[in-house]
Each structure stands twice: as structure tokens, then as C-alpha cells.
Amino acid sequence: MARLRVEKVQEAIQHEISNMLLHDVKDPRIQFVTVTGVELTDDMSYAKVFISMYGPKEKQEETWKALNKALGFMRTEIAKRIRLRFAPTLLLQKDTSMEYSAHIQSILDKIKKEEKPAEVDTAEVPKDE
């Protein structure tokens, strides 16, 4: 029963932080950011928020600094919007899974180009009866 509540709160936190980043946080450095997931501890005291950022590395570093600066605001808003007695401490974590999957895809594409598959005749061969 308790785990179900934790999962619901995780989803609510992810939804609310996404909305905050989209509508409420006024820092112009925060652009092209996606909240990809939230992991909440069982006692709901810490929430690890996974953030995916797009764009050049310099912009990503500026965005990361701005996100860390906005953590207090986001924690306060989480407590108000979800009506929790104690708001969890938010910990930001960079989610690099999109970059990793793009890297794997480029490797697969490269292998596919280098490897020229032999043409196989797919005509049906009659079976001996």
C-alpha cells in the first residue's frame, strides 16, 4: 500500500516539475529541458529528478546551473501543489539515455553502411514429396 502512494507521488512530482519548468520558472537559461523521471525514497524524504537537456554543451551547463538555482522554488511549489506535509529534498540527476541511444544508433548505422549484405534469392524452392 505504501509503495503505491510513493509511485503516485512520484508521478505527481514529475508532472508538477514539468509544468513549473514550462510555465512558472522565468529564468531564460532554462530551455529545452525535459523531466524524464522521478525516483522517490520510501520515506518520501528525497526525490531524485532525472533531467534531459538538449542543445550545445555550453547551453547545457548554463541550464544546469539555472536548474540548481531554482531547486528551492520547485521544492516550495511541490509542497503547495501536492499538499505534502514535508516536501522532499530534490536532487537533480542528468539523464543521458537519449544521448546514449543516439550514439548507439549512429554506431548501428555505421555498421549497416560498412556491411553490404549479400543478396539472397528468396524464391521458394519446391519441396520433394
Secondary structure, 3 states (H helix, E strand, C coil): CHHHHHHHHHHHHHHHHHHHHHHHCCCCCCCCEEEEEEEECCCCCEEEEEEEECCCHHHHHHHHHHHHHCHHHHHHHHHHHHCCCCCCEEEEEECCHHHHHHHHHHHHHHHHHHCCCCCCCCCCCCCCC
